[in-house]
Amino acid sequence: MLFRAIAVAILAGSVLVAVVAFDEPGAPSTAPPATGATTVDLLAVELRRCQALGPAAQDDAGCRDAWRKNRERFFRSGSLRSDRAVDPRAVSLPAYGWRPLWE
C-alpha cells in the first residue's frame, strides 16, 4: 500500500512539473510575426467560389480555368508549391514552444 501511495505521488508530481514547464510565461511566442499585409491566394478563392456553386460549376468557364490551373500546380514537376514564397520566420513551431533538449 505504501508503494502505491508513493507511485501516485510521483505521478502527480510529474504531471505538475509538466504543466508548469508547458505554461512558462517567458517562453517565446509561436505566433508568426504580424507583417501588416496578408497574401491572398486568388486561385484558392476561385476554387472556394466554384465549390459553393456546386454542380453548376461544371458549366462555369472561370471554374474550369481554375481547375486547370490547380491541376497544373499540383502535377508540376520540381519543388512543391514553388509559386508560393515561404518566410522561414512565419513557420509556426509546435504548441507551447520548442526548445532543444541539450540547452
C-alpha distances in whole Angstrom, upper triangle without the diagonal:
4,5,5,6,9,10,11,13,14,15,17,18,20,21,23,25,26,27,29,30,32,33,35,38,40,40,43,44,44,47,50,53,55,59,61,62,61,62,63,63,66,65,62,63,66,63,62,65,66,62,63,66,65,67,70,69,71,74,74,75,73,70,71,72,68,67,69,68,65,65,67,64,62,64,65,65,64,61,59,60,62,64,61,61,57,57,54,53,52,50,46,43,40,38,37,39,39,39,39,36,38,39
4,5,5,6,9,10,11,12,14,15,17,18,20,21,23,24,26,27,29,31,32,33,37,38,38,41,43,43,46,49,52,54,58,60,61,60,61,62,62,65,65,62,63,66,64,62,65,66,63,64,67,66,68,71,70,72,75,74,76,73,70,72,72,69,67,70,68,65,66,67,64,62,64,65,65,63,60,58,60,62,64,61,60,56,56,53,51,51,49,45,42,39,37,36,38,37,37,37,34,36,37
4,5,5,6,9,10,10,12,14,15,16,18,20,21,22,24,26,27,29,30,32,35,37,36,40,41,41,44,47,50,52,56,58,59,58,59,60,60,63,63,59,61,64,61,60,63,64,61,62,65,64,66,69,68,69,73,72,73,71,68,69,70,66,65,67,66,62,63,64,61,59,61,62,61,60,57,55,57,59,61,58,57,54,53,50,49,49,46,43,40,36,35,34,35,35,34,34,31,33,34
4,5,5,6,9,10,11,12,14,15,17,18,20,21,23,24,26,27,29,31,34,36,35,38,39,39,42,45,48,51,54,56,57,56,57,58,58,61,60,57,58,61,59,57,60,61,58,59,62,61,63,66,65,66,70,69,71,68,65,67,67,64,62,65,63,60,60,62,59,57,59,60,60,58,56,54,55,57,59,56,56,52,51,49,48,47,45,41,38,35,33,32,34,34,34,34,31,33,34
4,5,5,6,9,10,11,12,14,15,16,18,20,21,23,24,26,27,29,32,34,34,37,38,38,41,45,47,49,53,55,57,55,56,57,58,61,60,57,58,61,59,57,60,62,58,59,62,61,64,67,65,67,70,70,71,68,66,67,68,64,63,65,64,60,61,63,60,58,60,61,61,59,56,54,55,58,59,56,56,52,51,48,47,47,44,41,38,35,33,31,33,33,33,34,31,33,34
4,5,5,6,9,10,10,12,14,15,16,18,20,21,22,24,26,27,31,32,32,35,37,37,40,43,46,48,52,54,55,54,55,56,57,60,60,56,58,61,59,57,60,62,58,59,63,62,64,67,66,67,71,70,71,68,65,67,67,64,63,65,63,60,61,62,59,57,59,60,59,58,55,53,54,56,58,55,54,51,49,47,45,45,43,40,36,33,32,30,32,31,31,31,28,30,31
4,5,5,6,9,10,11,12,14,15,17,18,20,21,23,24,26,30,31,30,34,35,35,38,41,44,46,50,52,53,52,53,54,54,57,57,53,55,58,56,54,57,58,55,56,60,58,61,64,62,64,67,66,68,65,62,64,64,60,59,61,60,56,57,59,56,53,55,57,56,55,52,50,51,53,55,52,51,48,47,44,43,43,40,37,34,30,29,27,30,29,29,29,26,28,29
4,5,5,6,9,10,11,12,14,15,17,18,20,21,23,25,28,30,29,33,34,34,36,40,42,45,48,50,52,50,51,52,52,56,55,52,53,56,54,52,55,57,53,54,58,56,59,62,61,62,66,65,66,63,61,62,63,59,58,60,59,55,56,58,55,53,55,56,56,54,51,49,50,52,54,51,51,47,46,43,42,42,39,36,33,30,28,26,29,28,29,29,27,29,30
4,5,5,6,9,10,10,12,14,15,16,18,20,21,23,26,28,28,31,32,33,36,39,41,44,47,49,51,50,51,52,53,56,56,53,54,57,55,53,56,58,55,55,59,58,61,63,62,64,67,66,67,64,62,64,64,60,59,61,60,56,57,59,56,54,56,57,57,55,52,50,51,53,55,51,51,47,46,43,41,41,39,36,32,29,27,25,28,28,27,28,26,28,28
4,5,5,6,9,10,10,12,14,15,16,18,20,21,25,26,26,29,31,31,34,37,40,42,46,48,49,48,49,51,51,54,54,51,53,56,54,52,55,57,54,54,58,57,60,62,61,63,66,65,66,63,60,62,62,58,57,60,58,54,55,57,54,51,54,55,54,52,49,47,48,50,52,49,48,45,43,40,39,39,37,33,30,27,26,24,25,25,25,25,22,24,25
4,5,5,6,9,10,11,12,14,15,17,19,21,24,26,25,28,29,29,32,35,38,40,44,46,47,46,47,48,48,51,51,48,50,53,50,49,52,53,50,51,55,53,56,59,57,59,62,61,62,60,57,59,59,55,54,56,55,51,52,54,51,49,51,52,52,50,47,45,46,48,50,47,46,42,41,39,37,37,35,31,28,25,23,21,24,23,24,24,22,24,25
4,5,5,6,9,10,11,12,14,16,17,19,22,24,24,27,28,28,31,34,37,39,42,44,46,45,46,47,48,51,51,48,49,52,50,48,51,53,50,50,54,53,56,59,57,59,62,61,62,59,57,59,59,55,54,57,55,52,53,54,51,49,52,53,53,51,48,46,46,48,50,47,46,42,41,39,37,37,34,31,28,25,23,21,23,24,24,25,23,26,26
4,5,5,6,9,10,11,12,14,15,17,20,22,22,25,26,27,30,33,36,38,42,44,46,44,46,47,48,51,51,48,50,53,51,49,52,54,51,52,55,55,58,60,58,60,64,62,63,60,58,60,60,56,55,57,56,52,53,55,52,50,52,53,53,51,47,45,46,48,50,46,45,42,40,37,36,36,34,30,27,24,22,20,22,22,22,23,21,23,23
4,5,5,6,9,10,10,12,14,16,19,21,20,23,25,25,28,31,33,36,39,42,43,42,43,45,45,49,49,45,47,50,48,47,50,51,49,50,53,52,55,58,56,58,61,59,60,58,55,57,57,53,52,54,53,49,50,52,48,46,49,49,49,47,44,42,43,45,46,43,42,39,37,35,33,33,31,27,24,21,20,17,19,19,19,20,18,20,20
4,5,5,6,9,10,11,12,15,18,20,19,22,23,23,26,29,32,34,38,40,41,40,41,42,43,46,46,43,44,48,46,44,47,49,46,46,50,49,52,55,53,55,58,57,58,55,52,54,54,51,50,52,50,47,48,50,47,45,47,48,48,46,43,41,41,43,45,42,41,37,36,33,32,31,29,26,23,20,18,16,18,19,19,21,19,22,22
4,5,5,6,9,10,11,13,16,18,18,21,22,23,25,29,31,33,37,39,41,40,41,43,44,47,47,44,45,49,47,45,48,50,47,48,51,51,54,56,55,57,60,58,59,56,54,56,56,52,52,54,52,49,50,51,48,46,49,50,50,48,44,42,43,45,46,43,42,38,36,34,32,32,30,26,23,21,18,16,18,19,19,21,19,22,21
4,6,5,6,9,10,11,14,16,15,19,21,21,24,28,30,32,36,38,40,39,41,42,43,46,47,44,45,48,47,45,49,50,48,48,52,52,55,57,55,57,60,58,59,56,54,56,55,52,51,53,51,48,49,51,47,45,48,48,48,46,43,41,41,43,44,41,40,36,35,32,30,30,28,25,22,19,17,14,16,16,16,18,16,19,18
4,5,5,6,9,10,14,16,14,17,18,19,22,25,27,30,33,36,37,36,38,39,40,43,43,40,42,45,43,42,45,47,44,45,49,48,51,53,51,53,56,55,56,52,50,52,52,48,47,50,48,44,46,47,43,42,44,45,45,43,39,37,38,40,41,38,37,33,32,29,27,27,25,22,18,16,14,11,13,14,14,16,15,18,17
4,5,5,6,9,12,14,13,17,17,18,20,24,26,28,32,34,36,35,36,38,39,42,42,39,40,44,42,40,44,45,43,43,47,47,50,52,50,52,55,53,54,51,49,51,51,47,47,49,47,44,46,47,43,42,45,45,45,43,40,38,38,40,41,38,37,33,31,29,27,27,25,21,18,16,13,11,13,15,16,18,17,20,19
4,6,5,6,10,12,12,15,16,18,20,24,26,28,32,33,36,35,37,39,40,43,44,41,42,45,44,42,45,47,45,45,49,49,52,54,52,55,57,55,56,53,51,53,53,49,49,51,49,46,47,49,45,44,46,47,47,45,41,39,39,41,42,38,37,33,31,29,27,27,25,22,19,17,14,11,13,15,15,18,17,19,18
4,6,6,10,11,9,13,15,16,19,22,24,27,30,32,34,33,35,37,38,42,42,39,41,44,43,41,44,46,44,45,48,48,52,53,51,53,56,54,55,52,50,52,51,47,47,49,47,44,45,46,43,41,44,44,44,42,38,36,37,38,39,36,34,31,29,26,24,24,23,19,16,15,13,9,11,11,11,14,13,16,14
4,6,9,11,9,12,12,13,16,19,21,24,27,29,31,30,32,34,35,38,39,36,37,40,39,37,41,43,40,41,45,45,48,50,48,50,53,51,51,48,46,48,47,44,44,46,43,40,42,43,40,38,41,41,41,39,36,34,34,35,36,33,32,28,26,24,22,22,20,17,14,11,9,6,8,10,11,14,14,17,16
4,6,9,8,11,12,13,15,19,21,23,27,28,31,30,32,34,35,38,39,36,37,41,40,38,41,43,41,41,45,45,49,50,48,51,53,51,52,49,47,49,48,45,45,47,45,42,44,45,41,40,43,43,43,41,38,36,35,37,38,34,33,29,27,25,23,22,21,18,15,14,11,7,10,12,13,17,17,20,18
4,5,5,9,11,13,16,19,20,22,26,28,30,30,32,34,36,39,40,38,39,42,41,40,43,45,43,43,47,48,51,52,50,53,55,53,53,50,48,51,50,46,46,48,46,43,45,46,42,41,44,44,44,42,38,36,36,37,38,34,33,29,27,24,22,22,21,18,16,15,12,9,10,12,12,16,16,18,16
4,6,8,10,13,15,18,18,21,24,26,29,29,31,33,35,39,40,37,38,42,41,39,42,45,43,43,47,47,51,52,50,53,55,52,53,49,48,50,49,46,46,48,46,43,45,46,42,42,45,45,45,42,39,37,36,37,38,34,32,29,26,24,21,21,21,18,17,16,14,10,11,14,14,18,19,21,18
4,6,9,12,14,17,17,20,23,25,28,28,31,33,35,38,40,37,38,42,42,40,43,45,44,44,48,49,52,53,51,53,56,53,53,50,48,51,49,46,46,48,45,43,45,45,42,41,44,44,44,41,37,36,35,36,37,33,31,27,24,22,19,20,20,18,16,16,14,11,11,12,12,16,17,19,15
4,6,9,12,14,15,18,21,24,26,26,28,31,32,36,37,35,36,39,39,37,40,43,41,42,45,46,49,50,48,50,53,50,50,47,46,48,46,43,43,45,42,40,42,42,38,38,41,40,40,38,34,32,32,33,34,30,28,24,22,19,17,17,17,14,12,12,11,8,7,9,9,13,15,17,14
4,6,9,11,12,15,18,21,23,23,25,28,29,33,34,32,33,37,36,35,38,40,39,40,43,44,47,48,46,48,50,48,48,44,43,45,44,40,41,42,39,37,39,39,36,35,38,37,37,35,31,30,29,30,30,27,24,21,18,16,13,14,14,12,10,12,11,9,7,9,10,13,16,17,15
4,6,8,9,12,15,18,20,20,22,24,26,30,31,29,30,33,33,32,35,37,36,36,40,41,44,45,42,45,47,44,45,41,40,42,41,37,38,40,37,34,37,37,33,33,36,36,36,33,30,28,27,28,28,25,23,19,17,15,12,12,12,9,9,11,10,8,7,10,12,16,18,20,18
4,6,9,12,15,17,19,18,20,22,23,27,28,26,27,31,30,29,32,34,33,33,37,38,41,42,39,42,44,41,42,38,37,39,37,34,34,36,33,31,33,34,30,29,32,32,32,30,26,24,24,25,25,22,20,16,14,13,10,9,9,6,6,8,7,7,6,9,12,15,18,20,18
4,6,9,12,14,16,15,17,19,21,24,26,23,24,28,28,26,29,31,30,31,34,35,39,39,37,39,42,39,39,35,34,36,35,31,32,34,31,29,32,32,28,28,32,31,32,30,26,24,23,24,24,20,18,15,13,13,10,8,9,6,8,10,10,10,10,12,15,19,22,24,22
4,6,9,12,13,12,14,16,18,22,23,21,22,26,26,25,28,30,29,30,33,35,38,38,36,38,40,37,37,33,32,35,33,29,30,32,29,27,30,30,26,26,29,29,29,27,24,22,20,21,21,17,15,12,10,10,7,5,7,6,9,12,12,14,12,14,17,20,23,25,23
4,6,9,11,12,14,17,19,23,25,23,24,27,28,27,29,32,31,32,35,37,40,40,37,40,42,39,38,34,34,36,34,31,32,34,30,29,32,31,28,28,32,31,31,29,25,24,22,22,22,18,16,13,10,11,8,6,10,10,12,15,16,16,15,17,19,22,25,26,24
4,6,8,9,12,15,18,21,23,22,22,26,26,25,27,30,30,30,33,35,39,38,36,39,40,37,37,33,32,35,33,30,32,33,30,28,32,31,28,29,32,31,32,30,27,25,23,23,22,18,16,14,12,14,11,9,12,13,15,18,18,19,18,20,22,25,29,30,28
4,5,7,10,14,16,19,22,21,21,24,26,25,27,30,30,30,33,35,38,38,35,38,39,36,35,31,31,34,31,28,30,32,28,27,30,30,26,28,31,30,31,29,26,24,21,21,20,16,14,13,11,13,11,10,13,15,18,21,21,22,21,23,25,27,31,32,30
4,7,10,13,16,19,22,21,20,24,25,24,26,29,29,29,32,34,37,37,34,37,38,34,34,30,31,33,31,28,30,32,28,28,31,31,27,29,32,31,33,31,28,26,23,23,21,18,16,16,14,17,15,13,16,17,21,23,23,24,23,26,28,31,34,36,34
4,7,10,13,15,18,18,17,20,22,22,23,26,26,27,29,32,35,34,31,34,35,31,30,27,27,30,27,24,27,28,25,24,28,27,24,26,29,28,30,28,25,24,21,20,18,15,14,14,13,16,15,13,16,18,21,24,24,26,25,27,29,32,35,37,35
4,6,10,12,15,14,14,17,19,18,20,22,23,23,26,28,31,31,28,30,32,28,28,24,24,27,24,21,24,25,22,21,25,25,21,23,26,25,28,26,23,21,18,18,16,13,13,13,13,16,15,12,15,16,20,22,23,25,24,26,29,31,35,36,35
4,7,9,12,12,12,15,16,16,18,20,21,22,24,26,29,29,26,28,29,26,25,21,21,24,21,18,21,22,18,18,21,21,18,20,23,22,24,23,20,18,15,15,13,10,10,11,12,15,15,13,15,17,21,23,24,26,25,27,30,32,35,37,36
4,6,9,8,8,11,13,13,14,17,18,18,21,23,26,25,22,24,25,22,22,18,18,20,18,15,18,19,16,15,19,19,16,18,22,21,24,23,21,18,15,16,13,11,12,13,15,18,19,15,17,19,22,24,25,28,27,29,32,34,37,39,38
4,5,5,6,9,10,11,13,15,15,17,19,21,23,23,19,22,23,20,19,15,15,17,15,12,14,16,12,12,15,15,13,15,18,18,20,20,18,16,12,13,11,9,11,13,15,18,20,17,17,19,23,25,26,29,28,30,33,34,37,40,39
4,5,5,6,9,10,11,12,14,15,17,19,21,20,17,19,20,17,16,12,12,15,12,10,13,14,11,11,15,15,13,16,19,18,22,22,20,18,14,16,12,12,15,17,19,22,23,20,21,23,27,28,29,32,32,33,36,38,41,43,43
4,5,5,6,9,10,10,12,14,15,17,19,18,15,17,18,15,14,10,10,12,10,6,9,11,8,8,11,12,10,12,15,16,19,20,19,16,13,15,12,12,15,17,20,23,24,21,22,24,27,28,30,33,32,34,37,38,41,43,43
4,5,5,6,9,10,10,12,14,16,18,18,15,17,19,16,16,13,11,13,12,9,10,13,11,9,12,14,12,13,16,17,20,21,19,16,13,16,13,12,15,17,19,22,23,20,20,21,25,26,27,30,30,31,35,36,39,41,41
4,5,5,6,9,10,11,13,15,18,17,14,17,18,15,15,12,11,14,13,10,12,15,13,12,15,17,15,16,20,20,24,24,23,20,17,19,16,15,18,19,21,24,25,22,22,23,27,28,28,32,32,33,37,38,41,44,43
4,5,5,6,9,10,11,13,15,14,11,13,15,11,11,8,7,10,10,7,9,12,11,10,14,15,14,16,19,20,23,24,23,21,18,20,17,17,20,22,24,27,28,25,25,27,30,31,32,35,35,36,40,41,44,47,47
4,5,5,6,9,10,11,13,13,10,12,14,12,12,9,7,10,10,6,7,11,10,9,12,14,13,14,17,18,22,23,22,19,16,19,17,17,20,21,24,27,28,25,25,26,29,29,30,34,34,35,39,40,43,45,46
4,5,5,6,9,10,13,13,11,14,16,13,15,12,10,13,13,10,11,15,14,12,15,17,16,17,20,21,25,26,25,21,19,21,19,18,21,22,25,27,28,24,24,25,28,28,29,32,33,34,38,40,42,45,45
4,5,5,6,9,12,11,9,12,13,11,12,10,8,12,13,10,12,15,15,14,17,19,18,19,22,24,27,28,27,24,21,24,21,21,24,25,28,30,31,27,28,28,31,32,32,36,36,38,41,43,46,49,48
4,5,5,7,9,8,5,9,10,8,10,8,6,9,11,9,9,13,13,12,15,17,17,18,20,22,26,28,27,24,21,24,22,22,25,26,29,32,33,29,29,30,33,33,34,37,38,39,43,45,47,50,50
4,5,5,9,9,7,10,13,11,14,12,9,12,14,11,11,15,15,13,15,19,18,18,21,23,26,28,27,24,22,25,23,22,26,26,29,31,32,29,28,29,31,31,32,35,36,38,41,43,45,48,48
4,5,9,9,8,12,14,12,15,13,11,14,16,14,14,18,18,17,19,22,22,21,24,26,30,31,30,27,25,27,25,25,28,28,31,33,34,30,30,30,33,33,33,36,37,39,43,45,47,50,50
4,6,6,5,9,10,9,12,12,9,12,15,13,14,17,18,17,19,22,22,22,25,27,31,32,32,29,26,29,27,27,30,31,34,36,37,33,33,33,36,36,36,40,41,43,46,48,50,53,53
4,5,6,8,10,11,14,14,11,13,16,14,14,17,19,17,19,22,22,22,24,27,30,32,32,28,27,30,28,28,31,32,35,37,38,34,34,34,36,36,36,40,41,43,46,48,50,53,53
4,5,6,8,10,13,14,11,12,16,15,14,17,19,18,19,22,23,23,24,27,31,33,33,30,28,31,29,30,33,34,37,39,41,37,36,37,39,39,40,43,44,45,49,50,53,56,56
4,5,6,7,11,12,10,11,15,14,14,17,19,19,20,23,24,24,26,28,31,34,34,31,29,31,29,30,33,35,38,40,41,38,37,38,41,41,41,45,46,47,51,52,55,57,58
4,5,5,8,9,6,8,11,11,10,13,15,15,16,19,20,20,22,24,28,30,30,27,25,28,26,26,30,31,34,37,38,35,34,35,38,38,39,42,43,44,48,49,52,55,55
4,6,8,10,7,7,11,11,10,12,15,15,15,18,20,20,21,24,27,30,30,28,26,28,26,27,31,33,36,38,40,37,36,37,40,40,41,45,45,46,50,51,53,56,56
4,6,9,8,8,11,13,12,14,17,17,18,20,22,23,24,26,29,32,32,30,28,30,28,29,33,35,38,40,42,39,39,40,43,43,44,47,48,49,52,54,56,59,59
4,5,5,6,9,10,11,13,15,15,17,19,20,21,23,24,28,30,31,28,26,28,25,26,30,32,35,38,39,36,36,37,40,41,42,45,46,47,50,52,54,57,57
4,5,5,6,9,10,11,12,14,15,17,18,20,21,22,26,28,29,27,24,26,23,25,28,31,34,37,38,35,36,37,40,41,42,46,46,47,50,51,54,57,57
4,5,5,6,9,10,11,12,14,15,16,18,20,21,25,27,27,25,22,23,20,22,25,27,30,33,35,32,32,34,37,38,39,43,42,44,47,48,51,54,54
4,5,5,6,8,10,10,12,14,15,16,18,20,23,26,25,23,21,23,20,21,25,27,30,32,34,31,31,32,35,36,37,41,41,42,45,47,49,52,52
4,5,5,6,9,10,11,12,14,15,16,18,22,24,25,23,21,22,20,22,26,28,31,34,36,33,32,34,37,38,39,43,43,43,47,48,50,53,53
4,5,5,6,9,10,11,12,14,15,16,20,22,23,21,19,20,18,19,23,25,29,31,33,31,31,33,36,37,38,42,41,42,45,46,49,51,52
4,5,5,6,9,10,10,12,14,15,19,21,21,18,16,18,15,17,20,22,26,28,30,27,27,29,32,33,35,38,38,39,42,43,46,48,48
4,5,5,6,9,10,10,12,14,18,20,20,18,16,18,16,18,22,23,27,29,31,28,28,29,32,33,35,38,38,39,42,43,45,48,48
4,5,5,6,9,10,11,12,16,18,19,17,16,17,16,18,21,24,27,30,32,29,29,31,34,35,37,40,40,40,43,44,46,49,49
4,5,5,6,9,10,10,14,16,17,15,13,14,12,14,18,20,24,26,29,26,26,28,31,32,34,38,37,37,40,41,44,46,46
4,5,5,6,9,10,13,15,15,13,11,13,12,13,17,19,22,25,27,24,24,26,28,29,31,35,34,35,38,38,41,43,44
4,5,5,6,8,12,14,15,13,12,14,14,16,19,21,25,26,29,27,26,28,30,31,33,37,36,36,39,40,42,44,45
4,5,5,6,9,12,13,12,11,12,12,14,18,20,24,25,28,26,26,28,30,32,34,38,37,37,39,39,42,44,45
4,6,5,9,10,11,9,7,9,8,11,14,16,20,22,25,23,22,24,27,28,31,34,33,33,36,36,39,41,41
4,6,9,11,11,8,8,11,11,13,16,17,21,22,25,23,22,24,26,27,29,33,32,32,35,35,37,39,40
4,6,9,11,9,10,12,13,15,18,20,23,25,28,26,24,27,29,30,32,36,35,34,37,37,39,41,42
4,7,8,8,9,9,10,13,16,18,22,23,26,25,24,26,28,30,33,36,35,34,36,36,39,40,41
4,7,8,10,10,12,15,17,19,22,23,26,25,24,27,28,30,33,36,34,34,35,35,38,39,40
4,7,9,8,11,13,15,16,19,20,23,23,21,25,26,28,31,34,32,31,33,32,35,36,37
4,6,6,9,11,12,13,16,16,20,19,18,21,22,24,28,30,28,27,29,29,32,33,34
4,5,8,9,11,12,15,16,19,18,16,19,21,22,25,28,27,26,28,28,31,32,33
4,5,6,9,10,13,15,18,16,15,18,20,22,25,28,27,26,29,29,32,34,34
4,5,7,9,13,14,18,17,16,19,22,24,27,30,28,27,29,30,33,34,35
4,7,10,13,15,18,17,17,20,23,25,28,31,29,29,31,32,35,37,37
4,6,10,12,15,13,13,17,20,22,24,27,26,26,28,29,33,34,34
4,7,9,12,11,12,15,18,21,24,26,24,24,26,27,31,32,32
4,6,9,8,8,12,15,18,20,22,20,20,23,23,27,28,28
4,5,5,7,11,13,17,19,21,18,19,21,22,26,27,26
4,5,6,9,11,15,17,19,16,16,17,18,22,23,22
4,6,8,10,14,16,17,14,14,16,18,21,22,21
4,6,9,13,14,16,14,15,17,19,23,24,23
4,7,10,12,14,12,13,15,17,20,22,22
4,7,9,11,9,10,13,16,19,21,20
4,6,8,6,7,10,12,15,18,17
4,6,6,7,10,12,15,18,18
4,5,8,11,14,16,19,19
4,7,10,13,15,18,16
4,7,10,13,15,14
4,7,9,12,11
4,6,8,7
4,5,6
4,6
4
